Amino acid sequence: METIKSNYIKYKFNFEENIKHSSYLYQKIFRSIYGYKQNVSKNNNKKYVYFRKGVLNNIPFIRPGKNSIIIPLRLEHKLIDFFNTGNSPTHNWKEKGNWSVDYKIDVVDISINNIIKATEEFIKNYLIISSDGSLKKILDEIKYIIDNNISNINYLKNDINYIISIDWIDKSKDDSEIISNFYKNILFIKNNNVD
C-alpha cells in the first residue's frame, strides 16, 4: 500500500496550577488549536453563529489519539508557533500565560487512504472570505467563480497558492476524484486570473 511521509506530533500541555478540563484556560487552548463555533443571541432575539478558526483549520490533519496530530510535512511550524507564543487565529494573547507544552515530532509513513480521507475533509470544510465579504466554503466559491466566469480572484490568491503547496494535496490528487477535481479547478482559476 502506498504511503506518504508526514509529521506525527505528540504534545502534552503543562500548567502551573492544577487545571481542570472544564477550565476556561484549558478550553481556550484547545479552541485555539481546533477552532469552534460561537452562538450569540442578540437583543432582537436573533441568533448568530460565528466560526472561530483554530491553528489546524487550514491544515489537513489526522487525529490518531489524545494529544497527537498527524499533518503534512512543512506545516509543523504553524502548530509550533502556537505552542511557543499562544497566538492563533482565535486568540492573540498579550501574554501566553502559565502554561507550556512538551512536544515531539517524528516523520512517519501514513497510508494514502488515510491521507485522502483527511484531505477530502479539509477541502470540504476550508473556509474563505468570498468576493462579497461573507464566510463561505472554498468549494462553493470556486463553483461560483467558474459558473459566472469571474476572472478577478485576487481575494483568493493567497489561499490558492497555499493550498497548491500542501504536500498531501499534490500526492493524493491522482487517487481521489474529489481532490483531483478540486486541484484542477483551482489551477484553472489561477491560470485564468486577470489582475
N, C-alpha and C positions, 0 to 999 in steps of 0.2 A: 504494500500500500504506500502511495506517495505521501511524503511528509514535508512540512515547511518549518524551517528553523524560526523559532520565536523566543521572546523573552518571558521567562517564568519569574514572577516577582512575588516573594513571600515577605509579608510585613507584620510587625507587631507594634502597636501603639503603647507607649509608656506614659503614664500620668503621675504627677507628683502626689496627688491625693487619690484616695480610693474612689474611683468614678464608677457609677452605675451605668448600665446600658441605656437607661431612660434619661440620663442627664442631658442637659442642653449641649454641653461641650462635646460629648460623645456623638450625639445626633448631628451636630454641626460638622464634625469632621467627616462622618460617613456621607452626609448630604453633599459635602464639598467634593467628594470622590465620585459618587454615583448620580448626583443630581436629585431633584424631587419636584413634585407638583405642589403648588401652594393654592389653597382655596381661600378666596377673600370674599366676604359679604359686605356690600355697600349699604349705605343708609336707605337707598331706594329699593331695597330688597332684591337687588340683582346680585347674582353670584358670578364671580370671575375665577378662572383657573389660570394660573401663571406657571410656566415651566421654568425652573431654575437649573441651569446647566451645572454639571459636575465636570471634574477633570477628565473622566472617561467617556463623556457623551460624544466626543468627536474622535474616539478611538475605538476600533473594533476590539472586543475582548472576550475572553472565556474566563469564567469564574469557577475553577475546579474545586474550591473549598473555601472555608472561612479564612479571611486574611491572606488570600492569594489571588493572583490575577495573571493571565497569560495575554500578552499583547504583541503586536508586530515589532520586529526589530526597528531600531532607530526612533522609537516613540517613548521610550522609557523616561526620557528627560522630563516629560510633562508631569508624570507622577512623582518623580524625584524632586522636582522644583516645588511641588506642593508639600512633600514631606519636609523639605528644608525651610520653607517660608510660611506655609499655611495659606498662601494665596491661591485662589481658584476662581473660576468664572462666577461662582455663587457668593463666596465670602472673600473679602480682601481685608484680612485682619491688619490693624495697625501694629499690633504685637501678636506674635504667634501664640503666646500663652504657655502654660505649664505642661507641655506635652512634647514628646519626641517620638521618633519612630526608628526601630531597627528593621533593616530590610536586607534582603539578599537577592541578587539577580543571577539566574542561570539561563543559558541558551539551551533550549530543548527542541526536540523534533515533535511536531504536532501533526496529526493526521489531516489530510486535505479535507476530509468530510467535516471535521470539527471546525476547521478554518472557514469553510464555505458557510456553514450554519451561522457562525458568529458574524461573518462579513455580510451575509444577506440581511441579518437582523440590523446591523449597523446601517446599511443602505436604506432599509425601510424606515428607520427612525431618525435619520440625520436631518436636523432642523437648520433652516437658514432664515435670514430676513429677506423676504421676497421683494420684488420690484415695487410693490405698493406699501412696503414697510411693515407688513404683517409677518408673523411667525408661521412658516409653512414647512412641510416636509420637502426635501430636495426633489424627490421623485415627482411630486405634484408640480413643482416649479419647472422642472425640466419638460414635463408634458405640456405645460402652458407655453413655454418658450418655443417648443417645436411646433405645436398646433397653431400658434399665432405668428410664426416666422419672425420672432423677435431677434434682432441682431446685436443690440447693445446689452451685453451682460456683464458690464464692469462690476456690478454689485456682487457677482458670483465668482469672479476671477480667483480670488484667494481660496475660496472653498474648493473650486475645481482643481486648482494646482495642488492643493494639499491632498485631496482625495486620490488624484492620479499618482501621487508619490508614495502612497501606502503600500507597503510590501505585499500584504495579504490580497489586496485588490488585484495587483498585477499577476500574482502567482496563482490565483484561483479563477480568474476570468474565463479560462478555457474549459473549466469543469462545471460551470454554473451558468445557466441561461439568464438568471436574474442579474448576476454580476457582469456577465458579458454584455447584455443589453444596456445596462447602466453605464458601463465603461465606454461603449460605442457612442451612446447618446451624449455623454459629457465631452468626449473628444470631438464629436460633430459640432456641438455648441461652441466649444473653444475654438475650433478651426474656422468657424463661420462668423466669429465675433467681429463686429465693426466698432472700432474705438471712436 
